């Protein structure tokens, strides 16, 4: 990440009105026994956090790595204590955590493991609520290929991703009702959908349809990739089609990966953010 360009965008008045919050890598990650924070990253992270807060936004600290079995299926207490300690003592002022665990791509291939994985999210969100007040410290988590999760042995949810030779769309997988049930009942604030980052527009639309059909909108954050190797494959018409679908789906949270956001997105984000006020009207 280009720190100087990120700061330049966060200070820009036009962009400040569009960016409500940031999930930030600061060297925070899961270990087998807890959650560790790399102190050397604190200075730059604090500068970005202060800038976001000055603009009225929120900052969640990304926790990288796999949620260990000890946390998901054993005793999560050491991990919860570390999370509280990071908020209170190491990075006071952060507004919560965002989990980035892509172990099986899905992030868990089987429903059995997914149950424990989601449960850790629930106990983390509940602990932050109990210590800091309900909703004051939020939790989000990156997910993908949730429609491909099953309890089949050796299941590979991302085997048929759109760039593969055996492409499958969400509707072609066997529907497992327990997956959206877990997502909708979770204590965390948002699931950050990565299936919509790139690929062709048809995949974007069918994946958006699956999520808005089965997951409550107030739990969804729809992701879009800002990486040039993907964004440069889209025409302006394709970008417009995606934002039009987001607007018509009443999605109220878009996650752009990653900062600084390319200027191509600006007019479409602005129209989406103001609910397309004035679109289609004659003067």
NORMO-V85929 format. One line per field, one symbol per residue. phi: phi as a letter, one per 40 degrees, with the letter a starting at -180 (. if undefined). A space follows every 50 residues. Layout:
# NORMO-V85929
phi=???
This chain:
# NORMO-V85929
phi=.cdccccccccccccdcbccaacbcbgcacbcbibbbcdcccccccccdc cccccgcbbbccbcgcccddccbbbcddccccccccccbcbchcbibbcb bbdbgccbcbcdccdcccccdccccccccccbgcgcbcbbacbafccbca bccgcbdbdbcdcccbcbcdcccccbdccccccccccccacccccccagc cccdccccdccccbbcdcbbbccbcbcccccccccccccccccccccccg cbabbcbbcccccdcdccccccccgfdgcgccb
